[in-house]
Amino acid sequence: MPTASIDTSSIGERPRPHSLRELFWAFTWLALQGFGGVLAVVQRELVDRRRWMTNEEFMEDWAAAQILPGPNVVNLSIMVGDRHFGARGALVAVVGMLLLPMLLVVAVAAVYAVFATHPMVVGALRGMGAVAAGLVAGVGCRLAASLGRHPLGPLPCGLIVVTTFAAMSVLRLPLAWVLPVVGGAACALTWRKLPA
């Protein structure tokens, strides 16, 4: 069965984490920046800033991370850590992704329990939601540039995007239905277009 694969011939030439400590702090920093929408932060940090991945590698790994059980960014951290340091790297990346944010969430939850109904807190949370939505939309636009190299081509990919948007936003279908139907159809169509 043909599968999409990442060209690993150029991975040795690109920057990579030099130690488990660097990997830990990179994912800790990523997690601490990702309030409300981590996709934009992850893409900017791993592809643009650190150059540990190409845009195409990021899209393939992010797609795999989305269909695996668990939080997408945690799945991605496991893949990146494993790629560079094996099982130890996967474990270190996950701990970096979860440890400090977990402690912060516990502290914020304690404070929020006291001030949840305060109008300034409610307004701040609404503002953060709008910023997160804008960041995700911006990354979506940036990643759309690589659809021209996708095996299906830009038009079928655009139709899949429109179908997904309509199913989720207009028809308000649950993700548990949209993902297997639209995502499964997209995977099947892509698989048929891949060279043997």
Secondary structure by P-SEA (a helix, b strand, c coil): cbbbbccccccccccccccaaaaaaaaaaaaaaccccaaaaaaaaaccccccccaaaaaaaaaaaaaccccaaaaaaaaaaaacccaaaaaaaaaaacaaaaaaaaaaaaaaaaccccaaaaaaaaaaaaaaaaaaaaaaaaaccccccccccaaaaaaaaaaaaaacccccccaaaaaaaaaaaaaaaaaaaccc
